[in-house]
Amino acid sequence: MNIEALSGAVTHGATEDVRRAAELLEQGLPVVVPTETVYGIAVNLSHAGSRDAACRLKNIERLVPWVIHIAAPDQLREYVREAPMAALAIVQRGWPGPIALRLRHSEEDQKKLEEKLGAVADEVSDGGWYTLRCPDAALTRNLLKAVPSPMAIVGAAKGGFSAASVADLAPEIAQEAAMVLDAGPVRYRKPSTVVQVEGEKVKVIRAGVLDERVILRMTQRMILFVCSGNTCRSPMAAAIAQHLLEERRKANPGFGDGVTVQSAGLHANLGMPATLEGVQAARELGATVKNHGSQPVTIELLRRADVVYTMTQGQREELLERFPAGRQKVLCLDPEADIDDPIGGDMELYRQVARRLTQLIDANVIAKLDRMGP
């Protein structure tokens, strides 16, 4: 068959090129597509002809397990309904991107896939594990959207080499493909990183574009408390949140693993200690303000945080002026009323603030983690 080469990435909607490629896949014909790491053969897993064509072009008898490729991160739930929090954190930060996730699936997940694929579902499951990938190539994600069946993509080169451009395709694959979607050279010259997640245990089982250090950083979830000077309310809140997390772990080992807590100030100087009254009020509730040095809020800190809690509505509005993209994650710790600054007040005022912080954090922060699971 002749190559039908198409130049440029498709970024919006279903184009004629994508529609034609989807039709060919539905007929079981091989189509070569780009990802950010390699050119590969797209496979309609529900069509025996498509699977056979990929194996024939790769000159292998059988490909097991097939790696499911999805168009959007939220499709993960269609295959693994109860994904671990560490996996969801990687998805949030790393998909679309050069990461393949290996996750345990349930019997219910497998039955659901069998409804779509029949016996072929056994060729996707690897001893109770699925491997899924959401490639960062707009052209290919649009194609994955256009084909309703589960899809896989296998490398379009042979031996130990990979196809980084259409020119690198194995000759027989280039000659026999029904269509080649050409988006130019791939972004990376390394394979995708394969990451296995079981519970909160994260293991890189194949090194690739992203190293283990980067992957592990993705699994960290950060809660940031913000006040004005970062010497009273926010360090108290961070210490109390850490204490409540540790208490919950005693009854539920693993709860909140991977969660870090920080504090910062909108108008903070660098390195100022927490007030003695704040340290004492937190200590009386079992929380410890450890080696605190104030830090100003930065855009980088806001980007890294998964959720940001301010003490007042005015602080939230000021943060959003600096960081409009954070609207969904910058929240008031108390949506109903401001938590006033106790600076200059007596010890009893600090105790009142500490008790209120404890109630709010338990109800609005810890409970949210509880609903999300350990």
Secondary structure, DSSP 4 states (H G I P E B T S, - for coil): ----EE-S---SS--HHHHHHHHHHHTT--EEEE-SS-EEEEEETT-HHHHHHHHHHHT-S---SPPEE-SSGGGHHHH-TT--HHHHHHHHHH-SSSEEEEEE--HHHHHHHHHHHGGGHHHH-SSSEEEEE--S-HHHHHHHHH--S-EEEEESS-TT---SSGGGS-HHHHHH-SEEE--SS-S-SSPPEEEEEETTEEEEEE--SS-HHHHHHHH-EEEEEEESSSSSHHHHHHHHHHHHHHHHHHHSTTTTTTEEEEEEETTPPTTPPPPHHHHHHHHHTT----S----B--HHHHHH-SEEEESSHHHHHHHHHH-GGGTTTEEESSSSS-----TT--HHHHHHHHHHHHHHHIIIIIHHHHHH--
